[in-house]
Amino acid sequence: MAANIATPEFLSELQSLYPAPAKYVDGDWFLAASIAFSSSNCPEGIPYILRHALDDLDKLSDTSDEDRRLLVRKIRDGIFKSGLISGYLKVNTTSSR
């Protein structure tokens, strides 16, 4: 379901709502989107957000591995911290057969 929502067009539109910072990893759109998908019990959308953000970051000429790690760390920490308030993902990973 979230894969249908987290399309590149939707993510680009969401990104356009946030002002572009001087440094890409200082932005907030990918953090807000990841937390929203996580809190809405749609964790399958988070990899699409991460891939879109990393692709955008790679388009910049001055991207380092540290910037990529920082972006992933910010998303991970945001999801973890928001889980304290909204609860953690409610995905059933066990088979009920």
C-alpha positions in Angstrom: 0.0 0.0 0.0 2.7 2.5 1.0 4.6 1.6 -2.1 1.8 3.0 -4.1 1.9 6.3 -2.1 5.7 6.7 -1.9 6.1 7.3 -5.6 9.0 9.4 -6.9 6.5 12.1 -7.9 4.9 12.2 -4.5 8.3 12.3 -2.8 9.5 15.1 -5.0 6.3 17.0 -4.3 6.8 16.5 -0.5 10.5 17.6 -0.8 9.4 20.8 -2.6 7.3 21.8 0.5 10.5 22.1 2.6 13.0 24.8 2.0 16.3 23.6 0.6 19.1 23.9 3.2 22.7 24.7 2.2 23.7 21.1 2.9 21.3 18.4 1.8 21.6 16.2 4.9 20.5 19.2 7.0 17.1 19.0 5.4 14.0 17.7 7.1 11.7 16.3 4.3 13.1 12.8 4.4 13.0 12.7 8.2 9.4 13.9 8.3 8.3 11.5 5.6 10.0 8.5 7.3 8.5 9.3 10.7 5.0 9.8 9.1 5.1 6.4 7.3 6.4 4.7 10.4 3.8 6.2 12.7 1.1 5.4 10.2 2.0 1.7 10.2 3.3 1.8 6.6 6.9 0.9 7.1 7.2 -0.5 3.5 7.3 3.1 2.3 10.5 3.9 4.2 12.9 2.2 1.8 11.4 4.2 -1.0 12.0 7.4 0.9 15.6 6.4 1.8 16.3 5.4 -1.8 14.9 8.7 -3.1 16.9 10.8 -0.6 20.1 8.9 -1.3 19.6 9.3 -5.1 19.2 13.0 -4.6 22.2 13.2 -2.4 24.3 11.3 -5.0 23.4 13.9 -7.7 25.4 16.5 -5.7 29.0 16.8 -6.7 30.4 17.1 -3.1 28.7 14.0 -1.6 30.8 11.9 0.7 30.2 8.5 2.3 29.9 10.4 5.6 27.0 12.4 4.2 25.3 9.1 3.2 25.8 7.6 6.6 24.5 10.8 8.3 21.3 10.7 6.2 20.7 7.1 7.1 21.5 7.7 10.8 19.1 10.7 10.9 16.2 8.6 9.5 17.0 5.7 11.8 17.2 7.9 14.9 14.1 9.8 13.9 12.1 6.6 13.6 13.4 5.3 16.9 12.7 8.5 18.8 9.2 8.9 17.3 8.4 5.4 18.3 8.6 6.4 21.9 5.7 8.7 21.3 3.6 7.0 18.6 4.6 3.4 19.2 6.7 1.1 17.0 5.8 -0.6 13.8 3.0 -3.0 14.1 4.1 -5.4 11.4 3.5 -9.1 11.9 6.5 -10.9 10.7 5.5 -14.4 11.9 3.3 -16.7 9.8 0.0 -17.7 11.3 -0.4 -20.9 9.3 
